[in-house]
Amino acid sequence: MIEILLQVMESERENLVVILAGYKGKMERFFAQNPGLRSRIAHHIEFPDYTLEELLAIGELMLAQQNYVLDEEAHAAFRRYVECRIR
């Protein structure tokens, strides 16, 4: 599959945009396993991880869009869950 992608990237370089996304460590392994790919990607952009507060705000926004509201106990449980997932 990567060989095909590399061929298309080369032959259609003026008409094609390829976006690869993933966590930094996994992307490093991906590029290490596919050495010709890194040099064909013009821009490598790293985005910082969301903070706990940003993740909580995103979750609350998603809940509000579905007309849900967390009570204090549920909000505390959600915070603990997000903290656990961050670790």
Solvent accessible surface area in square Angstrom, and as a share of the most:
residue,aa,sasa,rsa
1,M,179,0.80
2,I,39,0.20
3,E,114,0.51
4,I,107,0.54
5,L,46,0.23
6,L,34,0.17
7,Q,122,0.54
8,V,61,0.35
9,M,21,0.10
10,E,84,0.38
11,S,87,0.56
12,E,73,0.33
13,R,146,0.53
14,E,154,0.69
15,N,123,0.63
16,L,68,0.34
17,V,126,0.73
18,V,42,0.24
19,I,147,0.75
20,L,60,0.30
21,A,93,0.72
22,G,51,0.49
23,Y,166,0.63
24,K,125,0.53
25,G,37,0.36
26,K,125,0.53
27,M,35,0.16
28,E,76,0.34
29,R,138,0.50
30,F,58,0.24
31,F,13,0.05
32,A,76,0.59
33,Q,139,0.62
34,N,29,0.15
35,P,108,0.68
36,G,30,0.29
37,L,0,0.00
38,R,98,0.36
39,S,98,0.63
40,R,105,0.38
41,I,30,0.15
42,A,90,0.70
43,H,146,0.65
44,H,97,0.43
45,I,123,0.63
46,E,125,0.56
47,F,166,0.69
48,P,122,0.77
49,D,121,0.63
50,Y,138,0.52
51,T,76,0.44
52,L,39,0.19
53,E,101,0.45
54,E,80,0.36
55,L,54,0.27
56,L,5,0.03
57,A,57,0.45
58,I,66,0.33
59,G,12,0.11
60,E,69,0.31
61,L,106,0.53
62,M,119,0.53
63,L,52,0.26
64,A,58,0.45
65,Q,122,0.54
66,Q,122,0.54
67,N,140,0.72
68,Y,137,0.52
69,V,143,0.82
70,L,55,0.27
71,D,95,0.49
72,E,156,0.70
73,E,140,0.63
74,A,37,0.29
75,H,60,0.27
76,A,41,0.32
77,A,44,0.34
78,F,52,0.21
79,R,75,0.27
80,R,142,0.52
81,Y,131,0.50
82,V,14,0.08
83,E,55,0.25
84,C,77,0.46
85,R,167,0.61
86,I,92,0.47
87,R,213,0.78
